[in-house]
Amino acid sequence: MNIGIIGAGHIGGTLTRRFSALGHKVFVANSRGPESLAALAAETGATPVSVTEAAQSGDVVIVTIPEKNIPKLPPKLFEGSSDRVVVVDTGNYYPQQRDGRIDGIEEGATESRWVSQQLGRPVVKAFNNMYAQHLLKLGRPAGTPGRIALPVAGDDEKAKSIVLKLVDELGFDGVDAGGLDDSWQQQPGTPVYGADLDAEGVRRALSSARKERKAEWRATEQT
Ligand SMILES: NC(=O)c1ccc[n+]([C@@H]2O[C@H](COP(=O)([O-])OP(=O)(O)OC[C@H]3O[C@@H](n4cnc5c(N)ncnc54)[C@H](OP(=O)(O)O)[C@@H]3O)[C@@H](O)[C@H]2O)c1
């Protein structure tokens, strides 16, 4: 599969390494341009490209940059690309530590619904609830007892099934976590966030999540 990755930090770098090792053709971009990705390219065989090229190069395009920078991506990033391209959002909203206030999210949109609105494309939410180092190291073959599971949310069943398959290839059980408006169940502060649970544990955690955003995950006067 051709996979575009926008963002080459903790998660983007990890996914570049893992998907390249699995034999996918990865096109990776960051904010500083392809030259700055020479070392990652040499290590993985991925192709360093511009953000626009990454968006246009993949059957799957993974957007993995800080939430506050989503509106700074080039406008009409996906214009002209096929509706079949699956866009994945790994993002989390950290209003107090990193992102500042984002009105749409504070007013009640799920984080990924807001990202989808900014990008003008449907997105699938995945890879947001696991530490990058765990994503890199803790994948196990299907059927391994206690295999860690990851929730995957999105409105398009076909797109979601493609992402669930990629999650399995990476060594994790994928759990269908419903539509994008259900994806608050896997946001920061919920039981599944950072918990590395197996599939049954993920399902239990999703169903025990509370919709109200906790104070530590809301913007304050200062932010
Ligand atoms: N870290 C984790 O363990 C983890 C786990 C799950 C989810 N997440 C979420 O995933 C997202 C990415 O997190 P991260 O930890 O991977 O971030 P990170 O390590 O800070 O890396 C951010 C990457 O995004 C790129 N970037 C920033 N603004 C950009 C722009 N406008 N255009 C293109 N590229 C841009 C940066 O490029 P430059 O370096 O060139 O600026 C960098 O490669 C965040 O929403 C985070 O909350 C993180």
The ligand as an ORCA input file, in Angstrom:
! r2SCAN-3c Opt
* xyz 0 1
  N       3.855     11.178     21.295
  C       2.989     10.185     21.479
  O       3.319      9.169     22.115
  C       1.602     10.295     20.902
  C       0.783      9.174     21.007
  C      -0.456      9.174     20.387
  C      -0.909     10.328     19.741
  N      -0.117     11.418     19.700
  C      -0.661     12.618     19.007
  O      -0.236     12.569     17.650
  C       0.052     13.900     17.185
  C       1.528     13.970     16.832
  O       2.257     13.768     18.037
  P       3.825     13.510     18.089
  O       4.132     13.233     19.513
  O       4.232     12.568     17.031
  O       4.355     14.979     17.725
  P       5.856     15.484     17.617
  O       6.807     14.426     18.060
  O       5.907     16.824     18.267
  O       6.053     15.663     16.033
  C       5.271     16.574     15.330
  C       5.581     16.421     13.853
  O       4.623     17.227     13.151
  C       5.331     18.016     12.203
  N       4.568     19.241     11.976
  C       4.183     20.170     12.867
  N       3.479     21.132     12.262
  C       3.426     20.804     10.962
  C       2.856     21.426      9.822
  N       2.156     22.564      9.910
  N       3.022     20.808      8.626
  C       3.706     19.662      8.534
  N       4.259     19.022      9.574
  C       4.117     19.595     10.776
  C       6.669     18.299     12.846
  O       7.562     18.669     11.852
  P       8.839     19.602     12.196
  O       9.629     18.858     13.225
  O       9.531     19.767     10.884
  O       8.263     20.888     12.721
  C       6.973     16.919     13.438
  O       7.505     16.071     12.472
  C      -0.334     14.849     18.332
  O      -1.651     15.277     18.178
  C      -0.203     13.962     19.558
  O      -1.003     14.415     20.631
  C       1.145     11.428     20.246
*
